[in-house]
């Protein structure tokens, strides 16, 4: 059974796996301040009490109260009073002449986190002079040792740029630490060595922290093949981290790609395929089963079809596929019966209280339930009992090869179901209304970013909507009618 997850999979907090109480340190370059501010807003919207602070120097965010009392006990009292009325408060040790906040000592932040009036402390742990990549001084990053999560941030605009003062903070130090020569162009190998160096520096400061690298400004890469090549290279070489995020932190839905780290791939000449999903973006499956069955005139999904119900056939095929998880969306009144039907199977049941609004609401309810580490989700129909696991696996295989925004099956040129949607267009799913389902998405996505697979099987078009459909496909129903 589903335990309701607090964070939506599209949120930073969800993908980062933010805990109920946590100190989070961000360091590096290429968007860490924007990342911190976005995360603070998400936490505040969820009712959390958040302190934004630094161990270096930052400009305080606008429209957020600021505390700069040098006396810790007095500062803690001011913070508690302000947090009673404001979900986010900014903290520094002093306001400097140029308008920046001077940082807090790490040991003071450790003491502050022991206070029960704050749920999250977000720490900017170094400076980068607003550049995407940097060389590190001997004392950097300045991370409180009890931080539970550390986020090394690096900007993709550094890739392919010259190693000089224009895009690199402290280029001489960067050259020593990454092996890149001054004035040469930064290639992917040096980019990864820099990221690895950042991770090791962070872990040295906070040994017990979870590590999630954030490669930002993915929106600057217009070529999907280049983006995929960079993502796969980082995934293969970077280890010792919880997951790897590619983001565009200035966008409303900032997380674009989520990958698991340290994957070893088979030799390209090996004819034996790797296990689906082992090294590639994770794919979840959502089975939509919240319809009212108006055209059938009765609860069609529980009707027998051979030795199983219509719904069991649909769900079992998904379970036998390469999808990482199977989620079933049903109506509140059907939840008890559905849960009993699948009580011995690895299926998570969620309800859609808005099911009368149409299929779009079920898509959104299913999407909200998928694993935060998923990169793709297959939407399948509960009234399509003839779709086989091979259909799911064909979609997943194509997706792993192309990373298309939409992957859908065809039969004799006609588009069918199920359909696989990449994380990068999940925000469009959240904008859908009514009973159009995902059809509208095809008109909103460029043709070259859609993969249509001619699978040569009519299963992808066959659903059971009416009594006539059921009679045609159910031998038992045919026999009953013949005896009348």
Residue pairs with C-beta under 8 A, 6 or more apart in sequence:
1 339
1 348
1 349
2 327
2 348
2 349
2 350
2 369
5 14
5 368
5 369
5 372
6 46
7 13
7 14
7 18
7 42
7 46
7 372
8 14
8 368
9 15
9 367
9 368
9 370
9 371
9 372
9 374
9 423
9 426
10 253
10 255
10 367
10 423
10 426
10 427
10 430
11 42
11 255
12 35
12 38
12 39
12 42
12 247
12 254
12 255
13 39
13 42
13 43
13 46
14 372
15 243
15 245
15 255
15 258
15 372
15 373
16 24
16 39
16 149
16 151
16 212
16 245
17 149
17 210
17 212
17 242
17 372
18 24
18 39
18 43
18 120
18 149
19 148
19 149
20 119
21 113
21 119
21 120
22 119
22 120
22 148
22 149
23 109
23 113
23 120
23 121
23 123
23 144
23 146
23 147
23 148
23 149
24 39
24 120
24 121
24 122
24 123
24 147
24 148
24 149
24 150
24 151
25 123
25 124
25 125
25 141
25 143
25 144
25 147
25 149
25 150
25 151
25 202
25 206
25 209
26 32
26 35
26 36
26 122
26 123
26 124
26 125
26 150
26 151
26 153
27 124
27 125
27 126
27 140
27 141
27 143
27 150
27 151
27 152
27 153
27 198
27 202
28 126
28 128
28 133
28 134
28 141
28 151
28 152
28 153
28 154
28 198
29 128
29 130
29 131
29 132
29 133
29 134
29 153
29 154
29 155
29 158
29 169
30 128
30 131
30 132
30 133
30 153
30 154
30 155
30 156
30 157
30 158
30 216
30 217
31 132
31 153
31 155
31 214
31 216
31 217
31 247
31 249
31 250
32 124
32 128
32 151
32 153
33 58
33 124
34 249
34 250
35 151
35 153
35 214
35 216
35 247
35 249
35 254
36 52
36 122
36 124
37 52
37 61
38 249
38 254
39 122
40 50
40 52
40 88
40 120
40 122
41 88
43 50
43 87
43 88
43 119
43 120
44 50
44 87
44 88
47 87
48 87
48 119
48 120
49 83
49 87
49 117
49 118
49 119
49 120
50 87
50 88
50 89
50 118
50 119
50 120
50 121
50 122
51 79
51 83
51 88
51 89
51 90
51 91
51 112
51 118
51 120
51 121
51 122
52 61
52 64
52 88
52 89
52 90
52 91
52 122
53 90
53 91
53 92
53 103
53 104
53 109
53 121
53 122
53 123
53 124
54 92
54 101
54 103
54 104
54 123
54 124
54 125
55 103
55 104
55 105
55 106
55 109
55 123
55 124
55 125
55 126
55 141
55 142
55 143
55 144
56 103
56 124
56 125
56 126
56 127
56 142
57 96
57 100
57 101
57 102
57 103
57 127
58 92
58 100
58 101
58 103
58 124
59 99
59 100
59 101
60 66
60 90
60 92
60 100
60 101
61 90
64 86
64 88
64 89
64 90
65 82
65 86
65 89
65 90
66 89
66 90
66 91
66 92
66 95
66 101
67 75
67 78
67 79
67 82
67 89
67 90
67 91
67 92
68 91
68 92
68 93
68 94
68 95
68 101
69 75
69 78
70 93
70 94
72 108
72 111
72 112
75 91
76 112
76 115
79 89
79 91
79 112
79 115
79 117
79 118
80 115
80 117
82 89
83 89
83 117
83 118
90 101
91 101
91 104
91 112
92 101
92 102
92 103
92 104
93 101
93 102
93 103
93 104
93 105
94 101
94 102
95 101
95 102
96 102
103 142
104 112
106 142
106 143
106 144
106 145
107 144
109 121
109 123
109 144
110 144
110 145
110 146
112 118
112 121
113 121
113 144
113 146
123 143
123 144
123 147
125 140
125 141
125 142
125 143
125 150
125 205
126 134
126 136
126 140
126 141
126 142
127 169
128 134
128 169
129 169
131 155
131 158
131 167
131 168
131 169
132 154
132 155
132 156
132 157
132 158
132 161
132 167
132 216
132 217
133 154
133 155
133 158
133 167
133 168
133 169
133 174
133 186
133 194
134 168
134 169
134 170
134 173
134 174
135 168
135 169
135 170
135 171
135 172
135 173
135 174
135 175
135 176
135 177
136 170
136 173
136 177
136 197
136 198
136 201
137 170
137 173
140 201
141 201
141 202
141 205
142 205
143 150
143 202
143 205
143 206
143 209
144 206
145 205
145 206
145 207
146 206
146 208
147 205
147 206
147 209
148 208
148 209
148 210
149 209
149 210
149 211
149 212
150 202
150 203
150 205
150 206
150 209
150 210
150 211
150 212
151 211
151 212
151 213
151 214
152 195
152 198
152 199
152 202
152 211
152 213
152 214
153 213
153 214
153 216
154 191
154 194
154 195
154 198
154 213
154 214
154 215
154 216
155 216
155 217
156 215
156 216
156 217
156 218
156 220
156 221
156 230
156 246
157 167
157 217
157 220
158 167
158 168
158 186
158 191
159 186
159 187
159 188
159 191
159 230
160 185
160 186
160 187
161 167
161 168
161 185
161 186
162 183
162 184
162 185
162 186
163 171
163 174
163 175
163 180
163 181
163 182
163 183
163 184
163 185
163 186
164 171
164 182
164 183
165 171
168 174
171 182
172 182
174 180
174 194
175 181
175 182
177 194
177 197
178 190
178 193
178 194
178 197
179 190
179 193
180 186
180 190
180 194
188 229
188 230
188 233
191 230
192 233
192 234
192 237
192 238
195 213
195 215
195 234
195 238
196 237
196 238
198 213
199 211
199 213
199 238
199 240
199 241
202 209
202 211
203 209
203 211
203 240
210 242
211 240
211 241
211 242
212 241
212 242
212 243
212 244
212 245
213 234
213 238
213 241
213 244
213 245
214 245
214 247
214 249
215 230
215 234
215 244
215 245
215 246
215 247
216 246
216 247
216 248
216 249
217 247
217 248
218 227
218 246
218 247
218 248
218 256
218 257
219 248
219 250
219 251
219 256
221 227
221 230
224 403
224 449
227 246
227 257
228 403
231 244
231 246
231 257
231 259
234 244
234 259
235 244
235 259
235 260
235 261
235 262
235 263
235 279
236 262
236 263
236 264
236 265
238 244
238 261
238 262
239 261
239 262
240 261
240 262
241 261
242 261
243 258
243 259
243 260
243 261
243 373
244 258
244 259
244 260
244 261
245 255
245 257
245 258
246 255
246 256
246 257
246 258
246 259
247 254
247 255
247 256
248 254
248 256
252 427
253 426
253 427
255 423
256 423
256 424
257 281
257 375
257 423
257 424
258 281
258 282
258 372
258 373
258 374
258 375
258 423
259 281
259 375
260 282
260 373
263 278
263 279
264 279
265 274
265 279
266 272
266 273
266 274
275 322
276 322
276 393
276 396
276 397
276 400
277 283
277 322
277 323
277 324
277 396
277 400
280 399
280 400
281 375
281 376
281 399
281 400
281 403
282 324
282 371
282 373
282 374
282 375
282 376
283 322
283 323
283 324
283 374
283 375
283 376
283 377
283 378
283 396
283 399
283 420
284 323
284 324
284 325
284 326
284 327
284 370
284 371
284 374
284 376
284 377
284 378
285 318
285 321
285 323
285 325
285 326
285 327
285 377
285 378
285 380
285 392
285 418
286 326
286 327
286 328
286 329
286 363
286 366
286 367
286 369
286 370
286 377
286 378
286 379
286 380
287 311
287 314
287 315
287 318
287 326
287 327
287 328
287 329
287 380
287 381
287 382
288 329
288 359
288 362
288 363
288 366
288 379
288 380
288 381
288 382
289 301
289 311
289 314
289 328
289 329
289 330
289 334
289 338
289 382
289 383
290 329
290 330
290 331
290 334
290 351
290 352
290 355
290 362
290 365
291 355
291 359
291 362
291 382
291 383
292 331
292 355
292 356
293 299
293 300
293 301
295 465
295 466
296 464
296 465
296 466
296 467
296 470
297 467
299 334
300 310
300 383
300 464
300 465
300 470
301 309
301 310
301 311
301 382
301 383
302 309
302 310
302 311
302 337
302 341
303 309
303 310
303 464
303 470
303 474
304 474
304 476
305 313
305 385
305 464
305 473
305 474
306 313
306 475
308 316
308 385
309 341
310 382
310 383
310 385
310 464
311 338
311 341
311 382
311 383
311 385
312 341
312 342
313 385
313 386
314 380
314 381
314 382
314 383
314 384
314 385
314 387
315 326
315 328
315 342
315 345
315 347
315 382
316 345
317 387
317 388
317 389
317 391
317 392
318 326
318 378
318 380
318 389
318 392
319 326
319 345
319 346
319 347
320 389
321 389
321 392
321 393
321 396
322 392
322 393
322 396
323 378
323 392
323 396
324 371
324 374
325 346
325 348
325 370
325 371
325 374
326 346
326 347
326 348
327 347
327 348
327 349
327 350
327 366
327 369
327 370
328 338
328 342
328 347
328 348
328 349
328 350
328 382
329 350
329 351
329 352
329 362
329 365
329 366
329 369
330 338
330 349
330 350
330 351
330 352
331 351
331 352
331 355
332 351
332 352
332 353
335 349
335 351
338 349
339 349
342 349
348 369
350 365
350 366
350 368
350 369
351 365
352 361
352 362
352 365
354 361
354 365
355 361
355 362
357 433
357 434
358 433
358 434
358 435
358 436
358 437
359 434
359 435
359 436
359 437
360 429
360 432
360 433
360 434
360 435
360 436
360 437
363 379
363 429
363 432
363 437
363 438
364 429
364 430
364 432
366 377
366 379
367 377
367 426
367 429
367 430
370 377
374 423
375 422
375 423
376 396
376 399
376 407
376 420
376 421
376 422
376 423
377 420
377 421
377 423
377 426
378 392
378 395
378 396
378 418
378 419
378 420
378 421
379 417
379 418
379 419
379 420
379 421
379 438
380 387
380 392
380 417
380 418
381 417
381 418
381 463
383 463
383 464
383 465
384 417
384 418
384 459
384 460
384 462
384 463
384 464
385 464
385 473
386 459
386 462
386 473
387 417
387 418
387 459
387 460
388 457
388 459
391 409
391 418
391 455
391 457
391 459
391 460
392 418
394 409
394 453
394 455
395 407
395 408
395 409
395 418
395 419
395 420
395 453
396 420
398 404
398 407
398 451
398 453
399 407
399 420
399 422
399 451
402 451
403 422
404 422
404 449
404 450
404 451
405 421
405 422
405 424
405 425
405 445
405 449
405 450
406 419
406 420
406 421
406 422
406 425
406 441
406 442
406 445
406 449
406 450
406 451
407 419
407 420
407 450
407 451
407 453
408 415
408 416
408 417
408 419
408 420
408 442
408 450
408 451
408 452
408 453
409 415
409 416
409 417
409 418
409 419
409 452
409 453
409 455
409 460
410 416
410 452
410 453
410 454
410 455
410 460
411 454
411 455
411 456
411 457
411 458
411 459
411 460
411 461
412 454
413 454
414 461
415 442
415 452
416 459
416 460
416 461
417 460
417 463
418 460
419 438
421 429
421 438
421 441
425 441
425 444
425 445
428 441
428 444
428 445
429 438
429 441
432 438
432 440
432 441
442 450
462 473
463 469
464 470
464 473
470 477
471 477
471 478
471 481
